[in-house]
Amino acid sequence: ANPLYLEVAGNVGRVLARRGLGLVYGGGNVGLMGAVANAALAAGGEVVGVIPKALQLRELAHGKLTSLHVVGSMHERKAKMAELSHAFIALPGGMGTLEEFAEILTWAQLGLHARPCGLLDVAGYYRSLIAFFDRAAADGFVRPEHRRLVLVGEDPDALLDAFAGWQPPQVERWIDSRTT
């Protein structure tokens, strides 16, 4: 609906490539993530896709990636993407974006990983979600140190700069990843 989203998606891909950072994403050739992948590839970046077989069979897989992992389910996709990634950025998106970001953020809260998680707040898209996180912390549903797990930037360079200076909170580990 807003051409700025597509413009920023392309910029994300170019910024990642310029910084020598690879992209791990859902492996599709459509939407904003397809635009991120295309821009990263065009700029000489490494792009790794992870796609469930069912989506690959529907011809939604990007055909020109550095590498493509085909997995059996959406659950396997998220686990593989998390395994391969060093940080997590959510661009404006829908239910799937929200679900994936919430899960990876919860994994950080539980101590299953200590990698930065950020929202790319294009045109105030995530303003309400950020307010929700602030309210959840203010009302005692989220610890302040866990609220600080969510980094926010209005452009890719600002968000990646925040990632570079980010230190994970020192909190009691809730779950031992060796038993999950």
C-alpha positions in Angstrom: 0.0 0.0 0.0 2.9 2.4 0.7 5.7 2.4 -1.8 8.1 3.5 0.9 8.0 -0.1 2.3 9.3 -1.5 -0.9 12.0 1.2 -1.1 13.2 0.5 2.4 13.2 -3.2 1.8 15.5 -2.7 -1.1 17.7 -0.5 1.0 17.9 -3.2 3.7 19.3 -5.6 1.1 21.9 -3.1 -0.1 22.9 -2.0 3.4 23.4 -5.7 4.4 25.6 -6.3 1.4 27.5 -3.1 1.8 28.3 -4.1 5.4 29.3 -7.6 4.4 26.4 -9.1 6.3 24.5 -12.0 4.9 20.8 -12.3 4.7 18.9 -15.4 6.0 15.2 -15.3 5.2 12.2 -17.4 4.2 13.4 -18.1 0.7 10.6 -16.6 -1.3 10.7 -14.5 -4.4 7.7 -12.3 -3.6 6.8 -9.4 -1.3 9.1 -7.2 0.7 11.4 -10.1 1.6 11.8 -11.0 -2.1 12.8 -7.3 -2.6 15.3 -7.5 0.2 16.8 -10.6 -1.3 17.0 -9.2 -4.8 18.6 -6.0 -3.6 21.2 -7.9 -1.5 22.0 -10.2 -4.4 22.3 -7.3 -6.9 24.7 -5.6 -4.5 26.9 -8.8 -4.3 25.6 -10.0 -0.9 25.1 -13.5 0.4 21.5 -14.6 0.6 20.4 -17.8 2.2 16.8 -18.9 2.0 14.9 -21.4 4.1 11.6 -22.6 2.6 9.2 -25.4 3.4 8.8 -28.0 0.6 5.1 -27.1 0.1 6.0 -23.5 -0.7 8.8 -24.5 -3.0 6.4 -26.8 -4.9 4.1 -23.8 -5.4 7.0 -22.1 -7.2 7.4 -19.4 -4.5 11.1 -20.2 -3.9 13.6 -17.7 -5.1 15.7 -19.3 -7.9 18.9 -17.2 -7.6 20.0 -17.4 -4.0 23.4 -18.1 -2.7 21.9 -21.2 -1.1 18.4 -22.6 -0.4 17.5 -24.9 2.4 14.3 -26.9 1.8 12.6 -28.1 5.0 9.5 -30.0 5.9 7.4 -27.5 7.8 7.1 -23.9 9.0 8.4 -24.9 12.4 11.5 -26.4 10.8 11.9 -23.2 8.8 11.9 -21.0 11.8 14.3 -23.2 13.7 16.7 -23.4 10.7 16.5 -19.6 10.2 17.3 -19.1 13.9 20.2 -21.5 13.7 21.7 -19.7 10.8 21.1 -16.1 11.9 23.2 -13.8 14.1 20.5 -11.2 14.5 16.8 -10.7 13.7 15.0 -7.8 11.9 11.3 -7.5 11.3 10.3 -5.2 8.5 6.7 -4.1 8.2 4.5 -7.2 7.6 1.5 -9.1 8.6 0.5 -12.0 10.9 3.5 -14.2 10.0 6.0 -11.4 10.6 4.4 -10.7 14.0 4.4 -14.4 14.9 8.0 -15.0 13.9 9.2 -11.9 15.7 7.3 -12.7 18.8 8.7 -16.3 18.9 12.3 -15.2 18.4 11.9 -12.5 21.0 10.4 -15.0 23.4 13.4 -17.3 22.8 15.7 -14.4 23.8 13.6 -13.7 26.9 14.0 -17.4 27.9 17.7 -17.3 27.3 17.7 -19.7 24.3 19.7 -17.1 22.3 21.6 -13.9 23.0 21.3 -12.1 19.7 19.7 -8.7 18.9 16.1 -8.5 17.8 14.9 -5.3 16.1 11.9 -3.7 14.5 12.5 -1.6 11.4 9.9 1.1 12.1 9.2 2.4 8.6 6.8 5.4 8.6 5.7 4.6 12.2 4.4 1.1 11.2 5.5 -0.5 14.5 4.6 2.5 16.8 1.6 0.7 18.3 3.6 -2.5 18.9 6.4 -0.5 20.6 3.7 1.2 22.8 2.4 -2.3 23.6 5.9 -3.4 24.7 6.3 -0.3 26.8 2.8 -0.7 28.4 3.5 -4.4 29.1 6.8 -3.4 30.9 5.1 -0.5 32.8 2.3 -2.8 34.0 4.7 -5.5 35.1 4.0 -8.1 32.5 7.5 -7.8 31.0 10.6 -7.2 32.9 12.5 -4.0 32.0 15.5 -5.9 30.9 13.3 -8.0 28.6 11.7 -4.9 27.2 15.2 -3.8 26.2 15.5 -6.9 24.0 13.5 -5.0 21.4 15.6 -2.6 19.4 14.0 -0.1 17.1 15.3 1.8 14.1 13.7 3.9 11.5 16.3 3.0 8.8 18.5 0.0 8.3 21.8 1.7 9.1 20.4 3.0 12.4 19.1 -0.4 13.4 22.3 -2.2 12.5 24.3 0.4 14.4 22.1 -0.3 17.4 22.8 -4.0 16.9 26.5 -3.4 16.8 26.5 -1.8 20.3 23.9 -4.1 21.8 24.7 -6.1 24.9 22.4 -8.9 26.0 20.8 -8.5 29.4 22.2 -10.5 32.2 19.2 -12.4 33.4 18.5 -15.8 34.9 18.2 -18.4 32.2 14.7 -19.8 32.3 15.3 -22.8 30.0 18.4 -24.9 29.3 18.7 -25.2 25.5 20.3 -28.6 25.9 17.0 -30.0 27.2 14.6 -28.3 24.7 
